Amino acid sequence: MEKTLKVAAVIVAAGNSTRMGYGMSKQLIPLLGIPTIGHTLMAFEEASYVSQIVVVSRESDMERIKEIAAEYNISKLKAVVTGGDTRSESVRNGVTATDSDIDFVAIHDGARPLITPQAIGRVVSAAVEKRAAALAVPVTDTIKVVDENDVIVSTPQRSTLRAAQTPQVFEKALYTEALDKTRDAGVEFTDDCALVEWAGVPVVTVMGDYSNIKLTTPGDVSVAENILRQRGEK
């Protein structure tokens, strides 16, 4: 009998949120009355490919996140763990908290609350086939490369450029090995794909959604709420 592959979502929600100016973690900012992390958790709860969820958060937010998960009936939540000093350390804490029989990890920014179960399914399917996959969308603006004086030095071909999104999904053993390699080498990445690429493993991109925005500045909150209204959420 063929083994059913198990996927764990590792939701990274341990940032300082300094650019938001709300006086709280951006994962707790309400969007149409529901905390940002609540929207994120509900998408992964609904995603059939995902069997468990681990949230990585600041210690001060842990109990509140557990309360939100209970309020919105997130049955897949396995653990809420504290983040580390770097993104890699935070993700490592989350991956370590997943069950030993997990085959793939889907690493997602907690501040991307507009992710859909359908997009999660697309990227997980690709990762199962290719070992490593990430959501991304074609870049619509012309990108310029500049020097230290802000003088343009080149213009990349736009057709080759993609804006990376999350989740980014990796075979668990592959990702753990890549984490160990980068730690031993003393290098640090803010993007999980870059970490795996550095370890020598190709990552395939899967079409994401332009609505899968990340909350970074106060203006993003109203944009996210408008998208939710367009989807018919009250």
Secondary structure, 3 states (H helix, E strand, C coil): CCCCCCEEEEEEECCCCCCCCCCCCHHHCEECCEEHHHHHHHHHHHCCCEEEEEEEECHHHHHHHHHHHHHCCCCCEEEEEECCCCHHHHHHHHHHCCCCCCCEEEEEECCCCCCCHHHHHHHHHHHHHHCEEEEEEECCCCCCEECCCCCEEECCCHHHCEEEEEEEEEEHHHHHHHHHHHHHHCCCCCCHHHHHHHCCCCCEEEECCCCCCCCCCCHHHHHHHHHHHHCCCC
